[in-house]
Amino acid sequence: MLMIGGGEGMGPLEETVRAVDSAKLDLMMVVVAGRNKDLKERLENADLRTPHEILGFVENMPDLMNAGDIIITKAGPGTISEAFSAGLPIILYSRMPGQEDGNIDYVLGKGAGVWAPEPGDVVDTLKTWIENPNLRRKIAGTSKNLARPDASRKIAGEIIKIVNIDQI
């Protein structure tokens, strides 16, 4: 399970890590605290019983996502897009109000994940997905089907078409 608080380690990441640890679930946590050095240090020094790896800012997010089977993250569009590419079922636990609300609606509306704003909601979802691996795999498949890995090239192609038209 991969848990991310964005590049700045935002949201109730620490509380969520502690709740997941207290639930004594059969999983390994990889937690990315981003640039939040204080959070990373607190988590490294926490008495966590669940197998875990605490990381700061990383540049190998695709590798981490491809190694995981569930992602818990704030509702940032970049992370959601990467999670789709990796085919991860998504637990959204935090958002930037206004700016990321539509991302939550999209993930939920498409069936690629859940909104779990409280640490207990995250734990409940994890329990459900661990106890029902077919449900987790179905949601993961939905997530994978939403991936658009060629989107940047398509956008660049459209820009090139527009630029060429303007030059005529």
N, C-alpha and C positions, 0 to 999 in steps of 0.2 A: 504494500500500500504506500502510495506516494502522497505526501501532504505538503502543500505549498502555500505560502502567504504572499506570493508575488515578489518582485524584485526587492521590495522594501520590508518584507516580512510583516505584512499588515494583517489586520483582522484578529479574531480571537484564537490565533494559532496555538499559543501556549496552553490555553484552557482546553482546547480540543485535543491536543496531544495528551494532556493529563487525563482527560475523560476516556480516551481510547485505551490508554494504559491501565486505568482503573477497571475497565471492563474485562480485562484478562482474555482477550480474543486471541485466537490462533492465527497470528499474522506477524509480519515484520514491518516496522515503520521506517520509512526514509523521509526525513523532514528537511525541507529546504527553507531556511530562515532568511534567505536573501542577504541584503546588506545590513540587516538588523543584528549587529554584533552583540548587543546586550541580550537579545532574545536567544541567539545561538549559544551564548555562554550559559544562560540560565538553563536551557534545555540540556546542554552537555553536563551540567552539574546536578541535574534533577535525578532523583532516585527512581528511574524508570525500570520496570521489570520486563516490559515487552522488548524483544530484540529490536534494536533501532540503530540508525545512523543519522547523525545530525550534521547537516551541511550548511554552509553560508551561501553566498552568491555562487551560482554554477554556470558554466558555459556548455554543459553537456546534457541539457534538459531532454533532448530527443532520446538519448541513451537511457536516461532514468525512466522516462515514460515507457519506452519499449520493454524495460525490465519489470515494470509494475503490472498490476492487474486491476487496480482501482486508484483513482485520483481524488483527493480532497483538496479543494482549492477555492480561492476567491474567484469571483465571476469576471476575471479579466479576459478580453477577447483573444489575445495571443495565446494564453494558456489553454483556453477552451479549444481553439483551432488545433493546437498541437495535440491535445488529448484526443480529438477526433481522428487525427492522422495515426495516432498510436492505438486507436480502437479501445480507449479506456472508458468504462462507465464513470460518470462524474458525480461527485457529491460537492455541491456548491454550498459553502458555509459562511461566506462573507461577500460583500459587494460595496462598491462606491455608489451611494444613493444617486439616483438619476442616471448617471453615466453608465452603470452596468446593469440596470434593471432589465433592459431589453435582452441582455445576454441570458439572464435567468429564464425569462419567458421563452426564449428560443430553445434552450436545452430541455426545459420541461415539456414544452409543446411538441418537440420532436421525439421525446421519450429516451433521450440520451443520458439522463441523470435526474437527480433530485435536488431540491432546495432544503437544506438542513441548517438553519441559522443558529441553532443552539447545540452545544457539545453533545447533549443527550440525543438530539436528532441524528447527529452523525453516527453515534454509537448504535442507535437503533437501526439505521440503514446498513451499517457494516454487518451487524448481526443477521439481518434479513438476507443480505447478499452472500454471506458465508454459509448460512443454512440452506440457501436456495441457489446453488451455483448455476443452474439453468437460467434463472431470472437474470443473474449477473451477466452471463454470456449473451443473453438476448439484448440487454441494454448495451453491452460492449459492441455487439454487431451493429446496432442502430447508430452508435457513436461513430464507428468506422465508416458506415455508409454516408455520413454527413461530411466526411473529409473532402477537402478540395485542394489537394497538394499542388495542383497546377494553376491555382488562382492567380498567383503573382505573374506568371507568364502570360496568362490570358489578359490581365489588366495591362501589362506592358505592351502587348500586341494591339490592344485597342487604342492606347495612347499613341503608338506609332502610326496607326491608321489616321487618327485625328491630326497629328502633326503633318503627315504627308498630304492630307486633304487641304490643310491651311496653306501649304506651300505652293499649291497650284494656282 
